[in-house]
Amino acid sequence: MVQHQSLSLHDAVDLALRHASRLGVSGVEVYGIRYKRLTVNAAKGEISSVLFNDEGGIALRLDVEGRVVFSYVNSLNLASIRKLVDGAYRQAVSSPVDPYFKGFYEPSREYVFPDRIYSPVISKRLTDPRDVIDSVISAIQEYESDKFKVTWLYMGLGEARQVIANSEGVYEEFSSTFARSMVDTIGVDGVNRSPSIYEADGWRDRIPDPRMLLEKAREKAFRSLRREKIELPREYRIILTPEAFTELFNYTFGEALLGISYVNRSSPFTDKVGESIAPECLTVIDNPHEPGKLGSTPFDGEGAPTYPKKVIDKGVLKTFLFDNYYAKIAGFESTGNASRSSYTSPPGIAWSNLVIEPGDVKLDEILEDGNVIYVERIQGVFNAKFQTGDYGGAGTPAWLYLRGGEVKPLGSISVSGNIYRDIETCMLTREVEDKGSFRAPYALITAKVHTI
């Protein structure tokens, strides 16, 4: 075999696994990915870039008597892979022992492949992107105007082949596709300007229409051009859109319910499995088998089979989310939530598709009742503290709904609260939003508004 001849992903993973085993290591894990990605960016009313990337790589974790190292390479050829393994082995024998490492994942349940995680249409568009580019251009031409500016429009398509194998008997592979579209816009009317209006959507099995995103954004931008004054600072009832609610959940409850937070005892819920941590109306599911959604996958970043699981059931904490490493430290089994951002980083822990079950109130009933602020997104919520539940950020755009149907645009508001406390009086709507990697209702909470 020619040393620098490119190998298939399957053969590259197999070579790394066999070569490491011949060195007498205690264990080895190999993760390989080959992906194609098309990105189209538009700004200032025209296409600013069209990029295509075809890349593959191998990630390796070696265990030499408890000395565990991580390394990777982006060349899928014989010489590069052998060099990767040999270098990782030399590094491992001189590394300190990890006393918490208890081996790589051992297969313990069957793999289930979610529906609609691969689209031949998306795959074809990667090699012939004219329709994708045309859809971006036509969307901009249709919606860009003196009063509505498309400051950024992104369209990204991709196809990936993933293989995971280890010395414990794991050997699985699958192909998937994805398509995402995002827009950032602003409304302008003389001296009046709306806040930045952002819309996004994404799926594994279909391409979002940027015109639909721009239609939503334009309507919100035009409704946000003026800013009314309200009594501040004070507490208000706040309606969070499904996107705002899931984002706030992810940076508070979501972080607190990861296995690393359990093991490090940084979670306020570490000793509360089986106990109530939220109101009875809140049921939260991690579901990696949702058809067509971005977080859907048959196995996680360590080769553990994925499966749907209730994390919070009617307010009661049922489980934390674990990868194999932290599960073994805690004395549990992996929940199939090891996650890799790419082959260039070792696995961490993450949610797959977040599903928050709907409540029993109607959104219109809450708005008609009045004296409630409707918040589209909370910018800066990533600074929330999951250890305490405290958060703050810019609610943007926002509108005040008064009893009787009058609506006052507020632009952006400064909002803060404690989600663990505020959610106790939460109400969830029957209406849900289903896109990207979440499905969730609108949420009514109480929060403090400081400034406009």
Secondary structure in CASP SS format (residue, H / E / C, confidence):
PFRMAT SS
TARGET T0000
AUTHOR 0000-0000-0000
METHOD secondary structure of the structure
MODEL  1
M C 1.00
V C 1.00
Q C 1.00
H C 1.00
Q C 1.00
S E 1.00
L C 1.00
S C 1.00
L H 1.00
H H 1.00
D H 1.00
A H 1.00
V H 1.00
D H 1.00
L H 1.00
A H 1.00
L H 1.00
R H 1.00
H H 1.00
A H 1.00
S H 1.00
R H 1.00
L C 1.00
G C 1.00
V C 1.00
S C 1.00
G E 1.00
V E 1.00
E E 1.00
V E 1.00
Y E 1.00
G E 1.00
I E 1.00
R E 1.00
Y E 1.00
K E 1.00
R E 1.00
L E 1.00
T E 1.00
V E 1.00
N E 1.00
A E 1.00
A E 1.00
K C 1.00
G C 1.00
E E 1.00
I E 1.00
S E 1.00
S E 1.00
V E 1.00
L E 1.00
F E 1.00
N E 1.00
D E 1.00
E E 1.00
G E 1.00
G E 1.00
I E 1.00
A E 1.00
L E 1.00
R E 1.00
L E 1.00
D E 1.00
V E 1.00
E C 1.00
G C 1.00
R E 1.00
V E 1.00
V E 1.00
F E 1.00
S E 1.00
Y E 1.00
V E 1.00
N C 1.00
S C 1.00
L C 1.00
N E 1.00
L H 1.00
A H 1.00
S H 1.00
I H 1.00
R H 1.00
K H 1.00
L H 1.00
V H 1.00
D H 1.00
G H 1.00
A H 1.00
Y H 1.00
R H 1.00
Q H 1.00
A H 1.00
V H 1.00
S C 1.00
S C 1.00
P C 1.00
V C 1.00
D C 1.00
P C 1.00
Y C 1.00
F C 1.00
K C 1.00
G C 1.00
F C 1.00
Y C 1.00
E C 1.00
P C 1.00
S C 1.00
R C 1.00
E C 1.00
Y C 1.00
V C 1.00
F C 1.00
P C 1.00
D C 1.00
R C 1.00
I C 1.00
Y C 1.00
S C 1.00
P H 1.00
V H 1.00
I H 1.00
S H 1.00
K H 1.00
R H 1.00
L H 1.00
T H 1.00
D C 1.00
P C 1.00
R H 1.00
D H 1.00
V H 1.00
I H 1.00
D H 1.00
S H 1.00
V H 1.00
I H 1.00
S H 1.00
A H 1.00
I H 1.00
Q H 1.00
E H 1.00
Y H 1.00
E C 1.00
S C 1.00
D C 1.00
K C 1.00
F E 1.00
K E 1.00
V E 1.00
T E 1.00
W E 1.00
L E 1.00
Y E 1.00
M E 1.00
G E 1.00
L E 1.00
G E 1.00
E E 1.00
A E 1.00
R E 1.00
Q E 1.00
V E 1.00
I E 1.00
A E 1.00
N E 1.00
S C 1.00
E C 1.00
G C 1.00
V C 1.00
Y E 1.00
E E 1.00
E E 1.00
F E 1.00
S E 1.00
S E 1.00
T E 1.00
F E 1.00
A E 1.00
R E 1.00
S E 1.00
M E 1.00
V E 1.00
D E 1.00
T E 1.00
I E 1.00
G E 1.00
V E 1.00
D E 1.00
G C 1.00
V C 1.00
N E 1.00
R E 1.00
S C 1.00
P C 1.00
S C 1.00
I E 1.00
Y E 1.00
E E 1.00
A E 1.00
D E 1.00
G E 1.00
W E 1.00
R C 1.00
D C 1.00
R C 1.00
I C 1.00
P C 1.00
D C 1.00
P H 1.00
R H 1.00
M H 1.00
L H 1.00
L H 1.00
E H 1.00
K H 1.00
A H 1.00
R H 1.00
E H 1.00
K H 1.00
A H 1.00
F H 1.00
R C 1.00
S C 1.00
L C 1.00
R C 1.00
R C 1.00
E C 1.00
K C 1.00
I C 1.00
E C 1.00
L C 1.00
P C 1.00
R E 1.00
E E 1.00
Y E 1.00
R E 1.00
I E 1.00
I E 1.00
L E 1.00
T C 1.00
P H 1.00
E H 1.00
A H 1.00
F H 1.00
T H 1.00
E H 1.00
L H 1.00
F H 1.00
N H 1.00
Y H 1.00
T H 1.00
F H 1.00
G H 1.00
E H 1.00
A H 1.00
L C 1.00
L E 1.00
G H 1.00
I H 1.00
S H 1.00
Y H 1.00
V H 1.00
N H 1.00
R C 1.00
S C 1.00
S C 1.00
P C 1.00
F C 1.00
T C 1.00
D C 1.00
K C 1.00
V C 1.00
G C 1.00
E C 1.00
S E 1.00
I C 1.00
A C 1.00
P C 1.00
E C 1.00
C C 1.00
L C 1.00
T C 1.00
V E 1.00
I E 1.00
D E 1.00
N C 1.00
P C 1.00
H C 1.00
E C 1.00
P C 1.00
G C 1.00
K C 1.00
L C 1.00
G C 1.00
S C 1.00
T C 1.00
P C 1.00
F E 1.00
D C 1.00
G C 1.00
E C 1.00
G C 1.00
A C 1.00
P E 1.00
T C 1.00
Y C 1.00
P C 1.00
K E 1.00
K E 1.00
V E 1.00
I E 1.00
D E 1.00
K C 1.00
G C 1.00
V E 1.00
L E 1.00
K C 1.00
T C 1.00
F C 1.00
L E 1.00
F C 1.00
D C 1.00
N H 1.00
Y H 1.00
Y H 1.00
A H 1.00
K H 1.00
I H 1.00
A H 1.00
G C 1.00
F C 1.00
E C 1.00
S C 1.00
T C 1.00
G C 1.00
N C 1.00
A E 1.00
S E 1.00
R C 1.00
S C 1.00
S C 1.00
Y C 1.00
T C 1.00
S C 1.00
P C 1.00
P C 1.00
G E 1.00
I E 1.00
A C 1.00
W C 1.00
S C 1.00
N C 1.00
L E 1.00
V E 1.00
I E 1.00
E C 1.00
P C 1.00
G C 1.00
D C 1.00
V E 1.00
K C 1.00
L H 1.00
D H 1.00
E H 1.00
I H 1.00
L H 1.00
E H 1.00
D H 1.00
G C 1.00
N C 1.00
V E 1.00
I E 1.00
Y E 1.00
V E 1.00
E E 1.00
R E 1.00
I E 1.00
Q E 1.00
G C 1.00
V H 1.00
F H 1.00
N H 1.00
A C 1.00
K C 1.00
F C 1.00
Q C 1.00
T C 1.00
G C 1.00
D E 1.00
Y E 1.00
G E 1.00
G E 1.00
A E 1.00
G E 1.00
T E 1.00
P E 1.00
A E 1.00
W E 1.00
L E 1.00
Y E 1.00
L C 1.00
R C 1.00
G C 1.00
G C 1.00
E C 1.00
V E 1.00
K E 1.00
P E 1.00
L E 1.00
G E 1.00
S E 1.00
I E 1.00
S E 1.00
V E 1.00
S E 1.00
G E 1.00
N E 1.00
I H 1.00
Y H 1.00
R H 1.00
D H 1.00
I H 1.00
E H 1.00
T H 1.00
C C 1.00
M E 1.00
L E 1.00
T E 1.00
R E 1.00
E E 1.00
V E 1.00
E E 1.00
D E 1.00
K E 1.00
G C 1.00
S C 1.00
F E 1.00
R E 1.00
A E 1.00
P E 1.00
Y E 1.00
A E 1.00
L E 1.00
I E 1.00
T E 1.00
A E 1.00
K E 1.00
V E 1.00
H C 1.00
T C 1.00
I C 1.00
END
